[in-house]
């Protein structure tokens, strides 16, 4: 396969993602997100990619949960998209910033009402006594906002990861995989192939 380094990396990203979406894969926007805790230990979980914003990749969360707190304290993170049936992967590293409040509020307004209620219900990552306590809280939130527009919680919103390295991985027989890398330098992207 020929890979065109003259194209911007996010153009390739959009091509890979479209292939995954066109293939009808379950959750093609699912991405592993790694952050670092105060103890220096990494933590990883799957989140959903929610679009590009000013040359970065966005996702949304509770700022008071573990991932939110880790990203606010140490704003470096890594992402990985993996589509096994396509034998394609994208690895991304970069700096994380909070999205502007108006962007988070605009996105929140597009979420299904039950997801909006869930954002208000969950004290993400906190210890709870049982599932029933969560259900009770959800009902309280539903009653509080009955017949009203649900506002975006002040503790909830988006992040954007601005890449400083992006690797496009394409599987090949014999594990001689293709790895195309964009690494950000002060004057632009340094591009090269990495050995499998």
C-alpha positions as CSV (number, residue, x, y, z in Angstrom):
1,X,0.0,0.0,0.0
2,X,1.2,3.5,-0.7
3,X,0.8,6.0,2.0
4,X,0.7,9.7,1.2
5,X,2.7,11.7,3.7
6,X,1.9,14.9,1.8
7,X,-1.6,14.8,3.4
8,X,-2.3,16.1,6.8
9,X,-2.5,13.4,9.5
10,X,-6.1,14.2,10.4
11,X,-7.1,13.7,6.8
12,X,-5.8,10.1,7.1
13,X,-7.6,9.8,10.4
14,X,-10.9,10.8,8.9
15,X,-10.3,8.2,6.0
16,X,-9.6,5.4,8.5
17,X,-12.6,6.3,10.6
18,X,-14.9,6.5,7.6
19,X,-13.8,3.0,6.5
20,X,-14.7,1.7,10.0
21,X,-18.1,3.4,9.9
22,X,-18.8,2.2,6.4
23,X,-17.9,-1.4,7.4
24,X,-20.8,-1.2,9.9
25,X,-18.5,-2.0,12.8
26,X,-19.9,-1.8,16.4
27,X,-18.8,1.5,18.0
28,X,-16.3,2.5,15.3
29,X,-15.7,5.7,17.3
30,X,-14.6,3.9,20.4
31,X,-11.1,4.8,21.5
32,X,-8.9,3.8,24.4
33,X,-7.8,6.8,26.4
34,X,-4.8,6.6,28.7
35,X,-4.1,9.2,31.4
36,X,-1.6,9.3,34.3
37,X,-2.5,9.4,38.0
38,X,-0.6,11.4,40.7
39,X,1.3,8.2,41.6
40,X,2.7,8.0,38.0
41,X,0.6,5.0,37.2
42,X,-1.2,4.9,33.8
43,X,-5.0,4.4,33.7
44,X,-6.9,3.4,30.5
45,X,-10.6,3.2,29.6
46,X,-12.7,3.3,26.4
47,X,-14.4,6.6,25.5
48,X,-16.2,7.7,22.3
49,X,-14.6,10.1,19.9
50,X,-17.1,13.1,19.4
51,X,-15.5,15.0,16.5
52,X,-12.6,17.2,15.6
53,X,-12.1,20.7,17.1
54,X,-9.3,23.0,16.1
55,X,-7.0,20.2,14.9
56,X,-7.7,18.0,17.9
57,X,-9.9,15.0,18.9
58,X,-12.8,15.5,21.3
59,X,-14.5,13.4,24.0
60,X,-16.8,14.3,26.9
61,X,-16.8,13.3,30.6
62,X,-17.4,14.3,34.2
63,X,-14.6,16.6,35.1
64,X,-14.8,15.3,38.8
65,X,-14.3,11.7,37.9
66,X,-10.9,9.9,37.8
67,X,-10.1,10.6,34.2
68,X,-11.2,14.2,34.4
69,X,-9.1,14.8,37.5
70,X,-6.1,13.1,36.0
71,X,-6.3,15.0,32.7
72,X,-6.8,18.3,34.5
73,X,-3.8,17.7,36.8
74,X,-1.5,16.1,34.1
75,X,-2.7,17.2,30.7
76,X,-0.9,14.6,28.6
77,X,-2.8,11.6,27.2
78,X,-2.7,8.9,24.6
79,X,-5.5,7.5,22.4
80,X,-5.8,4.3,20.4
81,X,-8.4,3.3,17.9
82,X,-8.4,-0.4,16.9
83,X,-10.5,-2.0,14.2
84,X,-9.5,-5.7,14.1
85,X,-11.6,-6.7,11.1
86,X,-9.9,-4.0,9.0
87,X,-6.5,-4.7,10.5
88,X,-6.1,-1.0,11.2
89,X,-5.1,1.0,14.2
90,X,-4.3,4.6,15.0
91,X,-2.2,5.6,18.0
92,X,-2.2,9.3,19.1
93,X,-0.3,11.1,21.8
94,X,-0.7,14.7,22.8
95,X,-1.7,17.5,25.1
96,X,-5.2,17.7,26.5
97,X,-7.2,20.9,27.1
98,X,-10.8,21.6,28.3
99,X,-13.1,22.5,25.5
100,X,-14.7,26.0,25.8
101,X,-17.9,26.0,27.9
102,X,-20.2,27.0,25.0
103,X,-18.9,24.0,22.9
104,X,-19.6,21.6,25.8
105,X,-23.1,23.0,26.3
106,X,-23.9,22.9,22.6
107,X,-22.9,19.2,22.5
108,X,-24.8,18.4,25.7
109,X,-28.0,19.8,24.2
110,X,-27.8,17.1,21.4
111,X,-27.5,14.2,23.8
112,X,-30.6,12.0,24.4
113,X,-32.5,13.1,27.5
114,X,-31.7,9.9,29.4
115,X,-28.0,10.6,28.8
116,X,-28.4,14.1,30.1
117,X,-30.1,12.8,33.2
118,X,-27.3,10.3,33.6
119,X,-24.7,13.1,33.5
120,X,-26.4,14.7,36.5
121,X,-27.0,11.4,38.3
122,X,-23.5,9.9,38.3
123,X,-20.8,11.0,40.6
124,X,-18.3,9.4,38.2
125,X,-15.7,7.1,39.8
126,X,-17.0,7.6,43.3
127,X,-17.8,4.7,45.6
128,X,-21.6,4.0,45.9
129,X,-23.4,1.5,48.2
130,X,-25.3,-0.3,45.5
131,X,-27.1,0.0,42.2
132,X,-30.4,0.9,43.9
133,X,-28.9,4.1,45.2
134,X,-28.1,5.1,41.7
135,X,-31.6,4.3,40.5
136,X,-33.1,6.4,43.3
137,X,-30.8,9.3,42.4
138,X,-31.8,9.0,38.7
139,X,-35.5,9.2,39.6
140,X,-34.8,12.3,41.7
141,X,-33.1,14.0,38.8
142,X,-35.9,13.0,36.4
143,X,-38.4,14.6,38.8
144,X,-36.2,17.8,39.3
145,X,-36.1,18.4,35.5
146,X,-39.6,17.1,34.6
147,X,-41.0,19.3,31.8
148,X,-37.8,21.4,31.6
149,X,-34.8,21.6,29.4
150,X,-31.9,19.9,31.1
151,X,-28.8,22.2,31.4
152,X,-25.3,21.0,31.0
153,X,-23.9,20.2,34.5
154,X,-21.1,22.6,35.6
155,X,-18.9,19.5,36.4
156,X,-19.4,18.0,33.0
157,X,-17.9,18.8,29.6
158,X,-15.4,18.1,26.9
159,X,-11.7,17.7,26.4
160,X,-9.7,18.1,23.2
161,X,-6.5,16.2,22.6
162,X,-4.1,18.1,20.4
163,X,-1.8,15.5,18.7
164,X,2.0,15.8,18.8
165,X,2.4,12.2,17.4
166,X,0.1,10.1,15.3
167,X,0.8,6.6,14.1
168,X,-1.2,4.8,11.4
169,X,-0.8,1.0,11.7
170,X,-1.9,-1.3,8.9
171,X,-1.7,-5.1,9.4
172,X,0.3,-7.2,7.0
173,X,1.0,-11.0,6.7
174,X,4.0,-12.3,8.7
175,X,3.6,-9.4,11.1
176,X,5.4,-7.1,8.8
177,X,3.0,-4.3,9.6
178,X,3.1,-0.9,8.1
179,X,3.6,1.9,10.6
180,X,3.4,5.5,9.3
181,X,4.3,8.2,11.8
182,X,3.7,12.0,12.1
183,X,5.7,13.6,14.9
184,X,5.2,17.3,15.5
185,X,8.3,19.5,15.5
186,X,8.5,23.3,15.9
187,X,8.3,23.8,12.1
188,X,5.7,21.2,11.3
189,X,5.4,17.4,11.0
190,X,8.4,15.0,10.8
191,X,7.1,11.9,8.9
192,X,8.7,8.5,8.8
193,X,8.0,4.8,8.8
194,X,8.6,2.8,12.0
195,X,9.7,-0.8,12.0
196,X,7.0,-3.3,13.1
